[in-house]
């Protein structure tokens, strides 16, 4: 099909593929410089070739394939004067253009859809792995906490409120053999931008940070089980009010204190 122009769609497709001989390519290029319509048709042909290249695996054709293809095109051109043959050729060209371009686009869309589906599946699997790891960590923590609370050598240290917070109270469960402790308390909400911080104080040396916490809506402060430094013998425990994030050493007022 030429649409009134001397260049056929089939020649444009071959020109876009880069398989025409130099003389034929030169003639098409010369015509393109003065024909906007054929320039537009060539751009469409190149677009179809690009889509087909994305949708099809790369293969190396036989060495004589190009020559056979060009000979077939020349033979087909020599019979253009026959009306019936010309009609068949035009119908074949229309059928090919109608079928292969949508098929190539469809393959590209399917490939993108499959890639996106795999991406979503990978994200879901990663989320599941993270949740399983968090659950396992929580199970291990609960098991260690039960083991410590059930141990006969676990001590209970009562924490009493100071003059800064006389009605407060709390409890520390401490096992020196396992070097572990856990804590609960009845405390009001701290001032804005402040947190509670608990300290283990050794017989000799500076207090050791055992974590920060906030009370719940009922005033109960809970913290995860903490590790006491190996070889450290605690003499007493205390809770102070510190800025958000805590401090490496106590700086705020003491609100709870308890001795062994």
ROTORLUM-463948 format. One record per residue: residue number from 1; x negated, y negated, z negated of N, C-alpha, C in turn. Coordinates in Angstrom, 3 decimals. Layout:
N
nr	n_east	n_north	n_up	ca_east	ca_north	ca_up	c_east	c_north	c_up
NUM	X	Y	Z	X	Y	Z	X	Y	Z
...
//
This chain:
260
nr	n_east	n_north	n_up	ca_east	ca_north	ca_up	c_east	c_north	c_up
1	-0.850	1.185	0.000	0.000	0.000	0.000	-0.890	-1.241	0.000
2	-0.555	-2.236	0.900	-1.398	-3.421	1.023	-0.714	-4.696	0.603
3	0.643	-4.696	0.463	1.383	-5.898	0.092	1.067	-7.063	1.043
4	0.872	-6.744	2.365	0.583	-7.804	3.331	-0.868	-8.214	3.365
5	-1.729	-7.506	2.666	-3.151	-7.843	2.624	-3.952	-6.716	3.301
6	-5.109	-7.004	3.848	-5.886	-5.990	4.591	-6.531	-4.937	3.698
7	-6.496	-5.119	2.407	-7.160	-4.169	1.501	-6.090	-3.309	0.819
8	-6.238	-1.993	0.891	-5.264	-1.085	0.293	-5.561	-0.865	-1.202
9	-4.525	-0.428	-1.910	-4.702	-0.122	-3.338	-5.754	0.953	-3.540
10	-5.780	1.954	-2.637	-6.753	3.035	-2.797	-8.185	2.510	-2.720
11	-8.411	1.526	-1.783	-9.762	0.961	-1.665	-10.135	0.156	-2.905
12	-9.145	-0.531	-3.456	-9.416	-1.288	-4.690	-9.795	-0.356	-5.832
13	-9.080	0.789	-5.949	-9.406	1.752	-7.003	-10.831	2.266	-6.827
14	-11.201	2.586	-5.559	-12.557	3.098	-5.312	-13.609	2.019	-5.538
15	-13.263	0.763	-5.174	-14.196	-0.343	-5.427	-14.415	-0.527	-6.928
16	-13.322	-0.413	-7.705	-13.427	-0.537	-9.160	-14.264	0.593	-9.746
17	-14.174	1.781	-9.132	-14.976	2.916	-9.604	-16.434	2.800	-9.169
18	-16.712	1.934	-8.151	-18.091	1.755	-7.694	-18.585	2.848	-6.770
19	-17.667	3.474	-6.007	-18.071	4.593	-5.141	-18.036	4.239	-3.659
20	-17.597	3.019	-3.304	-17.598	2.632	-1.889	-19.026	2.383	-1.407
21	-19.214	2.544	-0.073	-20.514	2.243	0.498	-20.731	0.736	0.534
22	-21.986	0.358	0.762	-22.361	-1.060	0.662	-21.585	-1.926	1.645
23	-21.386	-1.455	2.874	-20.691	-2.254	3.883	-19.250	-2.513	3.481
24	-18.551	-1.456	3.030	-17.152	-1.612	2.632	-17.036	-2.493	1.392
25	-17.955	-2.321	0.447	-17.933	-3.153	-0.756	-18.144	-4.619	-0.407
26	-19.046	-4.875	0.564	-19.317	-6.258	0.961	-18.079	-6.893	1.587
27	-17.351	-6.127	2.395	-16.144	-6.657	3.026	-15.090	-7.004	1.973
28	-14.949	-6.139	0.976	-13.959	-6.412	-0.073	-14.359	-7.643	-0.874
29	-15.629	-7.748	-1.213	-16.096	-8.912	-1.968	-15.890	-10.203	-1.183
30	-16.125	-10.152	0.129	-15.934	-11.334	0.964	-14.468	-11.736	0.997
31	-13.580	-10.738	1.087	-12.148	-11.048	1.100	-11.686	-11.600	-0.253
32	-12.249	-11.075	-1.346	-11.848	-11.513	-2.687	-12.140	-13.003	-2.902
33	-13.179	-13.506	-2.305	-13.548	-14.902	-2.535	-12.505	-15.882	-2.028
34	-11.613	-15.406	-1.134	-10.593	-16.294	-0.564	-9.175	-15.780	-0.793
35	-9.001	-14.758	-1.638	-7.661	-14.164	-1.811	-7.377	-13.943	-3.300
36	-6.690	-14.850	-3.947	-6.345	-14.684	-5.379	-5.499	-13.439	-5.642
37	-4.618	-13.082	-4.712	-3.739	-11.938	-4.926	-4.541	-10.639	-5.014
38	-5.469	-10.453	-4.088	-6.293	-9.242	-4.121	-7.236	-9.250	-5.324
39	-7.663	-10.432	-5.738	-8.492	-10.529	-6.948	-7.711	-10.055	-8.164
40	-6.419	-10.438	-8.233	-5.573	-9.983	-9.349	-5.375	-8.468	-9.291
41	-5.131	-7.942	-8.077	-4.942	-6.488	-7.942	-6.206	-5.722	-8.323
42	-7.386	-6.294	-7.998	-8.644	-5.643	-8.379	-8.798	-5.621	-9.903
43	-8.396	-6.702	-10.557	-8.477	-6.732	-12.024	-7.583	-5.657	-12.631
44	-6.386	-5.464	-12.064	-5.498	-4.406	-12.564	-6.114	-3.031	-12.333
45	-6.731	-2.847	-11.152	-7.368	-1.565	-10.865	-8.499	-1.285	-11.851
46	-9.296	-2.304	-12.156	-10.382	-2.120	-13.132	-9.837	-1.812	-14.519
47	-8.706	-2.412	-14.868	-8.093	-2.101	-16.157	-7.647	-0.658	-16.244
48	-7.053	-0.158	-15.135	-6.629	1.250	-15.145	-7.832	2.186	-15.242
49	-8.912	1.852	-14.541	-10.125	2.677	-14.608	-10.704	2.677	-16.024
50	-10.672	1.513	-16.693	-11.201	1.432	-18.056	-10.377	2.272	-19.017
51	-9.048	2.210	-18.889	-8.191	3.021	-19.758	-8.432	4.499	-19.531
52	-8.567	4.898	-18.265	-8.806	6.307	-17.969	-10.141	6.771	-18.520
53	-11.149	5.915	-18.485	-12.462	6.300	-19.014	-12.416	6.486	-20.514
54	-11.571	5.712	-21.236	-11.433	5.873	-22.684	-10.700	7.148	-23.036
55	-9.755	7.540	-22.196	-8.897	8.679	-22.531	-9.464	10.004	-22.068
56	-10.493	10.031	-21.231	-11.001	11.277	-20.663	-12.426	11.512	-21.112
57	-12.809	12.762	-21.386	-14.201	13.070	-21.733	-15.122	12.840	-20.540
58	-16.340	12.404	-20.823	-17.287	12.104	-19.750	-17.793	13.380	-19.111
59	-17.740	13.450	-17.765	-18.246	14.598	-17.033	-19.096	14.094	-15.872
60	-20.128	14.841	-15.522	-20.998	14.484	-14.400	-20.497	15.221	-13.157
61	-20.041	14.502	-12.080	-19.516	15.184	-10.886	-20.640	15.827	-10.090
62	-20.304	16.791	-9.222	-21.316	17.398	-8.348	-21.955	16.345	-7.464
63	-23.168	16.636	-6.996	-23.922	15.650	-6.219	-23.211	15.271	-4.930
64	-22.512	16.216	-4.287	-21.868	15.944	-2.995	-20.446	15.441	-3.143
65	-19.979	15.236	-4.382	-18.572	14.851	-4.573	-18.288	13.497	-3.960
66	-19.187	12.543	-4.168	-18.963	11.197	-3.645	-18.875	11.221	-2.124
67	-19.789	11.958	-1.456	-19.782	12.002	-0.006	-18.495	12.617	0.521
68	-18.041	13.698	-0.113	-16.796	14.331	0.326	-15.614	13.392	0.137
69	-15.633	12.643	-0.984	-14.542	11.713	-1.236	-14.492	10.629	-0.170
70	-15.645	10.064	0.185	-15.687	9.010	1.214	-15.289	9.536	2.582
71	-15.730	10.767	2.931	-15.337	11.345	4.207	-13.832	11.549	4.271
72	-13.252	11.970	3.143	-11.795	12.138	3.130	-11.070	10.821	3.318
73	-11.620	9.754	2.732	-10.992	8.435	2.878	-11.065	7.967	4.322
74	-12.222	8.167	4.978	-12.348	7.752	6.375	-11.386	8.525	7.270
75	-11.255	9.826	7.001	-10.324	10.624	7.798	-8.896	10.155	7.605
76	-8.582	9.785	6.377	-7.216	9.309	6.114	-6.961	7.982	6.800
77	-8.008	7.102	6.856	-7.857	5.814	7.527	-7.602	5.982	9.019
78	-8.229	7.003	9.643	-8.095	7.192	11.090	-6.691	7.590	11.497
79	-5.884	8.028	10.559	-4.525	8.474	10.881	-3.484	7.464	10.451
80	-3.872	6.248	10.117	-2.911	5.249	9.651	-1.898	4.893	10.723
81	-2.245	5.079	12.009	-1.330	4.721	13.096	-0.122	5.631	13.150
82	-0.196	6.826	12.580	0.922	7.750	12.591	1.917	7.315	11.524
83	3.154	6.923	11.896	4.123	6.408	10.911	4.439	7.400	9.819
84	4.667	8.643	10.174	5.072	9.605	9.145	3.947	9.859	8.162
85	2.719	9.954	8.703	1.574	10.183	7.816	1.357	8.972	6.915
86	1.565	7.779	7.486	1.412	6.569	6.696	2.406	6.517	5.556
87	3.638	6.917	5.823	4.651	6.916	4.757	4.281	7.896	3.654
88	3.776	9.085	4.036	3.371	10.069	3.033	2.213	9.537	2.186
89	1.260	8.866	2.844	0.119	8.320	2.106	0.563	7.266	1.108
90	1.487	6.395	1.567	1.976	5.348	0.660	2.736	5.950	-0.517
91	3.546	6.989	-0.213	4.270	7.632	-1.327	3.305	8.276	-2.316
92	2.256	8.906	-1.797	1.270	9.534	-2.691	0.569	8.499	-3.544
93	0.220	7.362	-2.918	-0.462	6.310	-3.683	0.444	5.764	-4.773
94	1.727	5.538	-4.422	2.659	5.037	-5.428	2.827	6.046	-6.559
95	2.940	7.332	-6.193	3.104	8.366	-7.227	1.887	8.402	-8.153
96	0.688	8.316	-7.544	-0.532	8.367	-8.365	-0.618	7.175	-9.307
97	-0.325	5.975	-8.798	-0.382	4.781	-9.639	0.666	4.828	-10.731
98	1.830	5.414	-10.425	2.924	5.485	-11.396	2.620	6.475	-12.519
99	1.908	7.555	-12.198	1.694	8.633	-13.162	0.435	8.436	-13.989
100	-0.684	8.147	-13.332	-1.948	8.224	-14.071	-2.158	7.078	-15.047
101	-1.695	5.841	-14.676	-1.901	4.718	-15.598	-1.119	4.896	-16.898
102	0.203	5.205	-16.863	0.919	5.451	-18.130	0.350	6.621	-18.912
103	-0.106	7.663	-18.191	-0.670	8.814	-18.902	-1.942	8.433	-19.643
104	-2.791	7.623	-18.987	-4.025	7.184	-19.643	-3.723	6.329	-20.868
105	-2.768	5.419	-20.722	-2.382	4.580	-21.861	-1.827	5.431	-22.990
106	-1.022	6.428	-22.613	-0.462	7.316	-23.636	-1.528	8.061	-24.404
107	-2.567	8.521	-23.685	-3.654	9.224	-24.363	-4.413	8.301	-25.314
108	-4.609	7.054	-24.899	-5.278	6.099	-25.777	-4.449	5.850	-27.029
109	-3.130	5.670	-26.865	-2.259	5.427	-28.017	-2.274	6.615	-28.970
110	-2.226	7.824	-28.406	-2.247	9.029	-29.251	-3.570	9.116	-30.017
111	-4.684	8.798	-29.324	-5.988	8.848	-30.002	-6.043	7.866	-31.169
112	-5.532	6.647	-30.943	-5.516	5.648	-32.017	-4.629	6.115	-33.167
113	-3.485	6.691	-32.836	-2.569	7.178	-33.875	-3.219	8.281	-34.712
114	-3.914	9.212	-34.044	-4.572	10.291	-34.781	-5.692	9.756	-35.659
115	-6.455	8.787	-35.127	-7.529	8.192	-35.940	-6.960	7.507	-37.169
116	-5.863	6.766	-36.996	-5.257	6.072	-38.131	-4.704	7.073	-39.148
117	-4.100	8.164	-38.647	-3.590	9.182	-39.562	-4.696	9.823	-40.374
118	-5.833	10.110	-39.721	-6.960	10.692	-40.453	-7.507	9.722	-41.493
119	-7.520	8.433	-41.141	-8.007	7.417	-42.089	-7.110	7.377	-43.325
120	-5.790	7.407	-43.090	-4.848	7.393	-44.208	-5.013	8.640	-45.075
121	-5.210	9.784	-44.441	-5.383	11.031	-45.187	-6.647	10.989	-46.030
122	-7.740	10.446	-45.481	-8.981	10.328	-46.249	-8.780	9.444	-47.484
123	-8.039	8.336	-47.316	-7.784	7.436	-48.444	-6.959	8.136	-49.524
124	-5.964	8.921	-49.100	-5.141	9.635	-50.070	-5.958	10.681	-50.827
125	-6.832	11.397	-50.093	-7.665	12.404	-50.749	-8.621	11.767	-51.748
126	-9.179	10.614	-51.392	-10.088	9.925	-52.309	-9.349	9.468	-53.557
127	-8.112	8.988	-53.388	-7.310	8.573	-54.535	-7.009	9.756	-55.449
128	-6.717	10.911	-54.850	-6.437	12.120	-55.639	-7.684	12.557	-56.399
129	-8.858	12.501	-55.724	-10.103	12.884	-56.398	-10.389	11.965	-57.594
130	-10.155	10.686	-57.431	-10.386	9.746	-58.525	-9.433	10.012	-59.685
131	-8.170	10.327	-59.363	-7.202	10.612	-60.421	-7.570	11.893	-61.164
132	-8.019	12.910	-60.427	-8.425	14.173	-61.064	-9.624	13.932	-61.989
133	-10.598	13.120	-61.524	-11.771	12.830	-62.354	-11.362	12.097	-63.635
134	-10.420	11.141	-63.500	-9.956	10.408	-64.684	-9.221	11.334	-65.649
135	-8.404	12.243	-65.114	-7.679	13.190	-65.968	-8.644	14.123	-66.689
136	-9.667	14.601	-65.974	-10.645	15.484	-66.602	-11.402	14.760	-67.716
137	-11.729	13.501	-67.483	-12.428	12.724	-68.507	-11.554	12.553	-69.741
138	-10.248	12.296	-69.530	-9.334	12.143	-70.648	-9.173	13.453	-71.420
139	-9.125	14.566	-70.702	-9.009	15.878	-71.353	-10.242	16.157	-72.204
140	-11.435	15.885	-71.652	-12.660	16.099	-72.408	-12.708	15.227	-73.658
141	-12.265	13.985	-73.530	-12.229	13.090	-74.688	-11.286	13.621	-75.756
142	-10.096	14.076	-75.328	-9.119	14.592	-76.294	-9.641	15.840	-76.995
143	-10.294	16.717	-76.236	-10.842	17.925	-76.837	-11.927	17.596	-77.860
144	-12.813	16.654	-77.527	-13.865	16.263	-78.463	-13.273	15.608	-79.706
145	-12.212	14.791	-79.523	-11.582	14.140	-80.662	-10.944	15.164	-81.600
146	-10.256	16.145	-81.043	-9.637	17.191	-81.869	-10.703	17.973	-82.616
147	-11.806	18.285	-81.918	-12.884	19.040	-82.565	-13.472	18.259	-83.734
148	-13.671	16.944	-83.546	-14.243	16.139	-84.616	-13.272	16.025	-85.798
149	-12.001	15.767	-85.539	-11.021	15.605	-86.621	-10.826	16.900	-87.395
150	-10.996	18.039	-86.697	-10.797	19.325	-87.372	-12.028	19.793	-88.134
151	-13.181	19.163	-87.887	-14.411	19.597	-88.559	-14.350	19.293	-90.056
152	-14.830	20.226	-90.875	-14.762	20.066	-92.324	-15.678	18.963	-92.834
153	-16.733	18.640	-92.085	-17.658	17.616	-92.569	-17.333	16.220	-92.019
154	-16.161	16.060	-91.406	-15.735	14.735	-90.959	-15.219	13.933	-92.150
155	-15.722	12.724	-92.313	-15.361	11.883	-93.456	-14.351	10.822	-93.043
156	-13.506	10.418	-93.998	-12.540	9.346	-93.784	-12.987	8.119	-94.578
157	-13.173	7.012	-93.872	-13.600	5.764	-94.508	-12.450	4.764	-94.403
158	-11.918	4.337	-95.553	-10.843	3.356	-95.542	-11.417	1.949	-95.398
159	-10.798	1.184	-94.527	-11.196	-0.198	-94.306	-10.167	-1.122	-94.959
160	-10.633	-2.071	-95.731	-9.748	-2.990	-96.429	-9.920	-4.403	-95.887
161	-8.817	-5.153	-95.918	-8.847	-6.510	-95.427	-9.674	-7.428	-96.309
162	-10.304	-8.398	-95.691	-11.087	-9.396	-96.419	-10.209	-10.629	-96.688
163	-10.803	-11.641	-97.293	-10.057	-12.867	-97.566	-9.627	-13.571	-96.270
164	-10.282	-13.238	-95.152	-9.884	-13.809	-93.866	-8.596	-13.181	-93.337
165	-8.311	-11.926	-93.773	-7.114	-11.230	-93.329	-6.752	-10.192	-94.398
166	-6.235	-10.636	-95.550	-6.063	-9.748	-96.715	-5.074	-8.610	-96.497
167	-4.108	-8.746	-95.613	-3.105	-7.694	-95.426	-3.517	-6.658	-94.382
168	-4.623	-6.854	-93.754	-5.062	-5.898	-92.742	-5.630	-4.645	-93.395
169	-5.576	-3.548	-92.707	-6.168	-2.303	-93.184	-6.512	-1.429	-91.977
170	-7.381	-0.455	-92.198	-7.764	0.445	-91.128	-8.442	1.687	-91.653
171	-8.790	2.603	-90.751	-9.421	3.875	-91.110	-10.449	4.236	-90.055
172	-11.579	4.729	-90.523	-12.609	5.265	-89.634	-12.795	6.733	-89.954
173	-12.762	7.589	-88.918	-13.120	8.992	-89.053	-14.552	9.139	-88.536
174	-15.428	9.617	-89.409	-16.856	9.623	-89.077	-17.465	10.978	-89.377
175	-18.201	11.542	-88.410	-18.898	12.806	-88.596	-20.380	12.578	-88.319
176	-21.212	12.504	-89.356	-22.645	12.238	-89.145	-23.361	13.359	-88.407
177	-22.902	14.597	-88.586	-23.550	15.721	-87.884	-23.319	15.630	-86.382
178	-22.094	15.315	-85.979	-21.757	15.208	-84.569	-22.088	13.827	-83.998
179	-22.452	12.872	-84.907	-22.755	11.508	-84.484	-21.598	10.904	-83.684
180	-20.377	11.065	-84.255	-19.176	10.585	-83.591	-18.269	9.903	-84.596
181	-17.428	8.974	-84.096	-16.472	8.295	-84.942	-15.274	7.855	-84.096
182	-14.130	7.663	-84.750	-12.972	7.064	-84.102	-12.316	6.125	-85.108
183	-11.405	5.263	-84.644	-10.956	4.158	-85.476	-9.497	3.824	-85.184
184	-8.761	3.445	-86.214	-7.415	2.909	-86.048	-7.196	1.859	-87.128
185	-6.301	0.883	-86.856	-6.098	-0.200	-87.818	-4.761	-0.873	-87.586
186	-4.330	-1.598	-88.607	-3.130	-2.417	-88.530	-3.589	-3.875	-88.590
187	-3.573	-4.534	-87.420	-4.110	-5.884	-87.314	-3.170	-6.753	-86.482
188	-3.101	-8.050	-86.789	-2.317	-8.958	-85.952	-3.072	-9.284	-84.662
189	-2.392	-9.902	-83.757	-3.049	-10.305	-82.513	-4.118	-11.350	-82.821
190	-5.316	-11.212	-82.251	-6.382	-12.180	-82.540	-6.089	-13.523	-81.867
191	-6.839	-14.556	-82.188	-6.656	-15.848	-81.530	-6.900	-15.738	-80.023
192	-6.443	-16.721	-79.241	-6.638	-16.680	-77.784	-8.117	-16.545	-77.414
193	-8.357	-15.740	-76.383	-9.708	-15.519	-75.848	-10.641	-14.864	-76.858
194	-10.076	-14.157	-77.837	-10.880	-13.455	-78.833	-10.463	-11.982	-78.864
195	-11.335	-11.123	-79.357	-11.072	-9.686	-79.492	-11.606	-9.218	-80.836
196	-11.184	-8.023	-81.254	-11.763	-7.373	-82.430	-12.940	-6.510	-81.972
197	-13.975	-6.472	-82.805	-15.154	-5.663	-82.512	-15.556	-4.917	-83.775
198	-15.784	-3.615	-83.626	-16.132	-2.785	-84.784	-17.626	-2.491	-84.763
199	-18.200	-2.435	-85.991	-19.647	-2.257	-86.146	-19.929	-1.123	-87.116
200	-20.935	-0.318	-86.776	-21.470	0.672	-87.705	-22.755	0.098	-88.288
201	-22.800	0.011	-89.602	-23.944	-0.631	-90.259	-24.810	0.451	-90.910
202	-26.084	0.587	-90.531	-26.945	1.623	-91.113	-27.489	1.201	-92.477
203	-28.110	2.142	-93.150	-28.726	1.830	-94.436	-29.856	0.828	-94.262
204	-30.566	0.934	-93.136	-31.648	-0.005	-92.831	-31.499	-0.427	-91.373
205	-31.515	-1.710	-91.136	-31.448	-2.183	-89.760	-30.204	-3.004	-89.476
206	-30.068	-3.441	-88.236	-28.963	-4.303	-87.814	-27.705	-3.483	-87.521
207	-26.525	-4.131	-87.605	-25.277	-3.460	-87.228	-25.302	-3.022	-85.750
208	-24.629	-1.926	-85.484	-24.573	-1.365	-84.127	-23.164	-1.533	-83.577
209	-23.052	-2.100	-82.387	-21.755	-2.292	-81.737	-21.138	-0.946	-81.383
210	-19.887	-0.717	-81.816	-19.173	0.516	-81.501	-17.944	0.257	-80.627
211	-17.815	-0.961	-80.119	-16.741	-1.210	-79.158	-15.826	-2.357	-79.551
212	-15.114	-2.903	-78.533	-14.107	-3.932	-78.764	-12.729	-3.335	-78.537
213	-11.712	-3.956	-79.117	-10.359	-3.431	-78.963	-9.356	-4.536	-79.246
214	-8.111	-4.266	-78.847	-6.984	-5.153	-79.114	-5.865	-4.323	-79.720
215	-5.104	-4.887	-80.684	-3.981	-4.143	-81.250	-2.840	-4.069	-80.248
216	-1.985	-3.041	-80.406	-0.812	-2.936	-79.540	0.306	-3.839	-80.064
217	1.495	-3.711	-79.477	2.608	-4.585	-79.850	2.993	-4.423	-81.306
218	2.761	-3.232	-81.876	3.110	-2.980	-83.275	1.978	-3.357	-84.224
219	0.866	-3.860	-83.685	-0.259	-4.250	-84.526	-1.265	-3.154	-84.740
220	-1.097	-2.006	-84.093	-2.008	-0.882	-84.286	-3.149	-0.966	-83.281
221	-4.344	-1.049	-83.790	-5.512	-1.090	-82.921	-6.095	0.295	-82.749
222	-6.211	0.758	-81.503	-6.784	2.071	-81.224	-7.993	1.893	-80.322
223	-9.009	2.666	-80.553	-10.172	2.618	-79.681	-10.601	4.034	-79.352
224	-11.229	4.245	-78.210	-11.727	5.582	-77.876	-12.773	6.034	-78.876
225	-12.973	7.321	-78.882	-13.999	7.869	-79.745	-15.359	7.315	-79.327
226	-16.179	6.927	-80.321	-17.471	6.309	-80.048	-18.606	7.186	-80.550
227	-19.760	6.999	-79.950	-20.967	7.719	-80.345	-21.806	6.846	-81.260
228	-22.244	7.414	-82.359	-23.183	6.739	-83.252	-24.591	7.102	-82.787
229	-25.513	6.131	-82.731	-26.876	6.430	-82.265	-27.490	7.615	-83.001
230	-28.171	8.452	-82.260	-28.778	9.650	-82.822	-29.757	9.291	-83.948
231	-29.662	10.010	-85.058	-30.549	9.799	-86.191	-30.135	8.670	-87.109
232	-29.067	7.956	-86.758	-28.627	6.828	-87.581	-27.706	7.322	-88.691
233	-27.938	6.843	-89.888	-27.091	7.167	-91.047	-26.313	5.916	-91.428
234	-24.977	5.971	-91.237	-24.144	4.794	-91.500	-23.944	4.584	-93.009
235	-23.979	3.333	-93.423	-23.722	2.974	-94.811	-22.325	2.394	-94.979
236	-21.895	1.597	-94.024	-20.550	1.054	-94.062	-20.130	0.608	-92.662
237	-18.849	0.289	-92.499	-18.284	-0.143	-91.229	-17.555	-1.471	-91.448
238	-17.502	-2.283	-90.406	-16.754	-3.525	-90.503	-16.186	-3.911	-89.145
239	-15.164	-4.783	-89.193	-14.529	-5.305	-87.980	-14.606	-6.817	-88.038
240	-15.039	-7.427	-86.929	-15.120	-8.880	-86.852	-14.297	-9.386	-85.673
241	-14.054	-10.680	-85.650	-13.389	-11.332	-84.515	-14.463	-11.993	-83.671
242	-14.519	-11.619	-82.377	-15.555	-12.109	-81.478	-14.942	-12.627	-80.173
243	-15.695	-13.418	-79.403	-15.208	-13.865	-78.088	-14.968	-12.677	-77.156
244	-14.119	-12.890	-76.145	-13.826	-11.833	-75.174	-15.110	-11.254	-74.599
245	-15.143	-9.926	-74.495	-16.339	-9.241	-74.014	-17.244	-8.766	-75.127
246	-17.081	-9.324	-76.347	-17.879	-8.887	-77.473	-19.255	-9.539	-77.512
247	-19.956	-9.237	-78.585	-21.293	-9.762	-78.814	-22.249	-8.634	-79.186
248	-23.559	-8.796	-78.909	-24.521	-7.764	-79.308	-24.760	-7.728	-80.814
249	-24.458	-8.818	-81.492	-24.577	-8.885	-82.946	-23.349	-9.598	-83.504
250	-22.923	-9.267	-84.720	-21.738	-9.928	-85.285	-21.949	-11.433	-85.415
251	-20.959	-12.201	-84.970	-21.020	-13.666	-85.089	-19.763	-14.236	-85.739
252	-18.645	-13.510	-85.659	-17.381	-14.019	-86.168	-17.070	-13.556	-87.584
253	-15.944	-13.988	-88.079	-15.553	-13.613	-89.483	-15.206	-12.135	-89.578
254	-15.549	-11.534	-90.717	-15.176	-10.144	-90.989	-13.714	-10.099	-91.434
255	-12.976	-9.130	-90.859	-11.567	-8.968	-91.254	-11.320	-7.613	-91.913
256	-12.176	-6.644	-91.704	-12.063	-5.311	-92.316	-13.462	-4.848	-92.700
257	-13.532	-4.224	-93.873	-14.817	-3.678	-94.347	-14.539	-2.378	-95.089
258	-15.392	-1.357	-94.872	-15.266	-0.109	-95.597	-16.613	0.543	-95.780
259	-16.875	1.065	-96.990	-18.151	1.726	-97.284	-17.967	3.208	-97.481
260	-19.034	3.961	-97.228	-19.000	5.402	-97.441	-19.038	5.717	-98.914
//
